[in-house]
Amino acid sequence: MSELLVEAEGLVKAYGDFRAVDGLDLHLAEGEVYGFLGPNGSGKSTTILMMLGLTEPTAGLIRVVGHDPTREPLDVKRQVGYLPESVGFYADLSGRENLMYTANLNRINRDDARMRIDELLDMVELTEARDQVTGQYSRGMRQRLGLADVLLKRPKVIILDDPTLGLDPAGIQWLLGLIEELTSTQGISVFLSSHQLHEVQRICHRVGIMSHGKLVLEGTVAELTEQTDAGGFGLLLEVAGGDDSLLTTLSALPGVTSCQRTGAKIAIEGTQDVRAQATSAVVHAGAELLAASAENRTLEEIYLRYFQED
């Protein structure tokens, strides 16, 4: 079993009578990418602050890389990297100089720091801009430098807050690919807070959704589909012929939750892939199958469905 690098049990943060985080149970395993979602004010930022030891829980327990962030903040800081939504660097220093400044703060040997900085600048594709002052960097370049800054101390856990915000499509694909590489080759755990649901769906092993300070949904996308009763599979058939008995047969297929016909088109919703059974039913009913298209539920559909019903 993978080591748990973040563990929260019954975590509460209250401001007077208001509970920003209310009874949170959460864990992050080694090499896992965990997507942390929720509308503004749902408790995501407060949770991250408690993980970093920047605000003390009112109740409950939290351990990050085996340490209490409030009582052992330096032990947590040594092994956890945090990339905020807006990355700040000294504008009059070059990319390399900013990273060297971070290395000095973390007491990294100077020779080791030089080698590590060159390695990271190459990884984030900033070698050619390493001596350029960061005040001239684009947002995408600052994000890349920010990731290098986070990785400088070889953390076990990285916390990313909307890391793709403001990046162009190529930059987004590069960043997501790098996150996947870091987790698969180096075993780094990533806690990703984001509003970009399609990106979360692509790279996250599990997803947690916050609402009013509570973790209301958690699991893989398939598990969230079941929890929200969103129907994990959609199938659109276009048929010629067939009477009402065809609709009855399709509705009775295992896992089908909804079946509606409008003219030649039949829309099927369900919890599993029923393409084979549905096409067979069409043929046996004496109808002609003109077209069939299927799609799994997206994280965005699950998210919107939950908050529409909430």
C-alpha positions in Angstrom: 0.0 0.0 0.0 1.3 3.5 -0.9 2.4 5.8 1.9 -0.2 8.4 2.9 1.5 11.8 2.7 -1.5 13.9 3.7 -4.1 12.8 6.3 -6.9 14.9 7.6 -9.5 13.6 10.1 -12.5 15.6 11.3 -10.7 18.8 10.3 -12.5 22.0 11.3 -11.7 25.7 10.8 -14.2 28.1 12.4 -14.3 31.8 12.5 -16.8 32.5 15.3 -20.0 30.6 14.4 -19.0 30.2 10.7 -17.2 27.0 9.8 -15.0 27.5 6.7 -14.0 23.8 6.9 -16.4 21.5 8.6 -15.4 17.9 9.5 -13.0 17.2 6.6 -11.7 13.7 6.1 -9.1 13.5 3.3 -5.9 11.6 2.4 -3.3 11.8 -0.4 -1.2 8.8 -1.2 2.4 8.7 -2.6 2.4 9.3 -6.4 -1.3 10.3 -6.5 -2.8 13.3 -8.2 -5.8 14.5 -6.2 -8.2 17.1 -7.7 -9.7 19.5 -5.2 -12.8 21.2 -6.5 -15.6 23.5 -5.4 -17.0 26.9 -5.9 -15.5 30.0 -4.3 -16.0 30.1 -0.6 -16.4 26.3 -0.3 -13.3 25.9 1.9 -10.6 24.9 -0.5 -8.2 27.8 0.2 -8.6 27.4 4.0 -7.9 23.7 3.7 -4.6 24.5 1.8 -3.7 27.0 4.5 -4.0 24.4 7.2 -2.0 21.9 5.1 0.8 24.5 4.9 0.6 25.4 8.6 -0.4 29.0 7.8 -3.6 28.8 9.9 -4.4 26.5 12.8 -7.3 24.1 12.8 -10.1 24.7 15.3 -10.6 21.0 15.7 -9.6 17.7 14.1 -6.2 16.3 13.0 -4.0 16.9 10.0 -0.6 15.4 9.2 1.5 16.3 6.1 4.5 14.1 5.3 4.1 12.7 8.8 4.2 16.1 10.6 1.7 18.4 12.2 1.8 21.6 10.0 1.0 23.9 12.9 3.5 22.5 15.4 6.2 21.4 12.9 5.9 23.9 10.1 9.6 23.8 9.1 9.5 20.0 8.7 6.5 20.3 6.4 8.0 23.2 4.5 11.1 21.2 3.7 9.1 18.5 2.0 6.1 20.3 0.5 6.1 22.7 -2.4 3.4 25.2 -3.0 2.6 27.0 -6.3 0.0 29.7 -5.7 -2.4 31.0 -8.4 -0.3 34.2 -8.8 3.5 33.5 -8.8 5.7 36.3 -7.4 9.4 36.8 -8.2 11.8 39.6 -7.8 11.3 41.4 -11.1 14.8 42.8 -11.3 16.5 39.4 -10.8 16.9 36.8 -13.5 15.2 33.5 -13.5 18.4 31.8 -12.4 19.0 34.4 -9.6 15.5 34.0 -8.3 16.0 30.2 -8.1 19.4 30.7 -6.4 17.7 33.0 -3.8 15.2 30.2 -3.1 18.1 27.7 -2.8 19.8 29.9 -0.2 16.6 30.2 1.8 16.4 26.4 1.8 20.1 26.1 2.8 20.9 24.0 -0.3 24.6 23.7 -0.9 25.7 26.2 -3.5 27.3 23.8 -5.9 24.4 21.4 -5.7 22.0 24.3 -6.2 23.7 25.4 -9.4 23.4 21.9 -10.8 19.8 21.5 -9.7 18.8 24.9 -11.1 20.3 24.1 -14.5 18.5 20.8 -14.5 15.2 22.4 -13.6 15.5 25.3 -16.0 16.0 22.7 -18.7 13.0 20.7 -17.5 10.7 23.7 -17.6 12.2 24.9 -20.9 13.6 28.2 -19.7 17.3 27.6 -20.3 17.4 30.3 -23.0 15.7 32.8 -20.7 17.6 31.9 -17.5 19.6 35.2 -17.5 16.6 37.4 -18.4 15.0 39.4 -15.6 11.7 38.0 -14.6 10.0 41.3 -14.9 10.2 40.6 -18.7 8.7 37.1 -18.4 5.3 36.3 -19.7 2.7 34.7 -17.3 3.4 31.3 -18.8 7.1 31.8 -18.3 6.5 32.8 -14.6 4.4 29.7 -14.1 7.2 27.5 -15.5 9.7 29.2 -13.3 7.3 28.8 -10.3 7.2 25.1 -10.9 11.0 25.0 -11.0 11.1 26.9 -7.8 8.7 24.4 -6.2 10.8 21.4 -7.3 14.1 22.9 -6.2 14.0 21.3 -2.8 12.9 17.9 -4.2 9.5 17.9 -2.4 7.4 14.8 -1.7 4.2 16.8 -2.1 3.3 19.6 -4.4 0.2 21.8 -3.9 -0.9 23.6 -7.0 -3.6 26.3 -7.0 -5.1 26.8 -10.5 -1.7 26.3 -12.2 -3.0 26.6 -15.7 -4.8 29.9 -15.3 -3.7 32.2 -18.0 -1.7 29.7 -20.0 -2.2 29.1 -23.7 -3.3 25.7 -24.9 0.3 24.5 -25.6 1.4 25.7 -22.2 -1.5 23.8 -20.5 -0.7 20.6 -22.3 3.0 20.9 -21.4 2.2 21.5 -17.7 -0.3 18.6 -17.5 2.2 16.3 -19.2 4.9 17.3 -16.7 2.7 16.7 -13.7 2.0 13.2 -15.0 5.7 12.6 -15.5 6.6 13.8 -12.0 4.1 11.5 -10.4 4.9 8.4 -12.5 8.7 8.7 -12.5 9.5 10.4 -9.2 6.5 9.4 -7.0 5.7 13.0 -6.2 2.1 13.5 -4.9 0.2 16.4 -6.3 -2.7 18.2 -4.6 -4.4 20.2 -7.4 -7.0 22.9 -6.6 -8.5 24.0 -9.9 -11.6 25.3 -11.7 -10.5 23.7 -15.0 -12.6 20.5 -14.7 -11.5 18.9 -18.0 -7.9 19.2 -17.0 -8.6 17.7 -13.6 -10.4 14.8 -15.2 -7.4 14.1 -17.5 -4.7 13.8 -14.9 -6.3 13.2 -11.5 -6.5 9.7 -10.0 -9.2 10.9 -7.5 -11.3 14.0 -7.1 -12.9 15.7 -4.0 -15.6 18.3 -4.3 -16.2 20.8 -1.5 -19.4 22.7 -0.7 -20.1 24.9 2.3 -16.9 23.6 4.1 -17.7 19.9 3.6 -16.3 17.3 1.3 -19.5 16.3 -0.4 -18.2 14.0 -3.1 -15.0 12.0 -3.4 -13.7 9.3 -5.7 -12.8 8.5 -9.3 -14.9 10.1 -12.0 -16.7 6.7 -12.4 -17.4 6.6 -8.7 -18.6 10.3 -8.7 -21.0 9.4 -11.5 -22.6 6.7 -9.3 -22.7 9.0 -6.3 -24.6 11.8 -8.2 -26.7 9.3 -10.1 -25.6 11.3 -13.2 -25.6 8.3 -15.5 -22.1 7.2 -16.4 -22.8 6.6 -20.1 -24.8 8.3 -22.9 -25.8 6.7 -26.2 -27.5 8.3 -29.1 -29.0 6.0 -31.7 -30.5 7.0 -35.1 -32.8 4.4 -36.4 -35.3 3.9 -39.2 -38.4 1.9 -38.3 -39.2 0.2 -35.1 -42.4 0.7 -32.9 -43.0 1.4 -29.3 -41.8 -2.0 -28.3 -38.3 -1.1 -29.3 -38.2 1.7 -26.7 -39.6 -0.7 -24.1 -36.8 -3.2 -24.8 -34.1 -0.6 -24.7 -35.5 0.9 -21.4 -35.3 -2.6 -19.9 -31.6 -3.1 -20.6 -29.4 -3.5 -17.5 -28.0 -0.2 -16.3 -30.3 2.0 -18.5 -31.8 4.9 -16.5 -33.5 6.9 -19.2 -34.6 6.2 -22.8 -36.3 8.8 -25.0 -37.2 8.9 -28.7 -37.6 12.0 -30.8 -38.3 11.0 -34.4 -35.5 8.8 -35.7 -33.2 9.6 -32.7 -33.2 7.6 -29.4 -31.3 9.0 -26.5 -30.2 6.5 -23.9 -28.7 7.3 -20.4 -27.2 4.7 -18.2 -24.6 3.6 -15.7 -22.7 1.4 -18.1 -21.8 0.9 -21.8 -24.9 -0.7 -23.5 -23.9 -0.2 -27.1 -23.7 -3.9 -27.9 -27.1 -4.7 -26.3 -28.8 -1.7 -27.8 -27.7 -2.3 -31.3 -28.7 -5.9 -31.0 -32.1 -4.9 -29.8 -32.6 -2.5 -32.8 -31.7 -5.3 -35.2 -34.0 -7.8 -33.5 -36.9 -5.3 -33.6 -36.6 -5.2 -37.4 -35.4 -1.6 -37.4 -32.4 -0.2 -39.3 -29.5 1.3 -37.3 -28.4 4.4 -39.2 -25.9 5.8 -36.6 -24.7 5.4 -33.1 -22.5 7.6 -30.9 -21.6 7.2 -27.3 -19.8 9.3 -24.6 -18.9 8.9 -21.0 -19.9 11.5 -18.4 -17.5 14.3 -17.9 -16.4 15.7 -14.6 -18.0 19.0 -15.6 -21.4 17.3 -16.1 -21.0 15.6 -12.7 -20.0 18.9 -11.0 -22.8 20.9 -12.6 -25.4 18.3 -11.8 -24.5 18.2 -8.1 -24.6 22.0 -7.7 -27.8 22.3 -9.7 -29.4 19.8 -7.3 -27.8 21.2 -4.1 
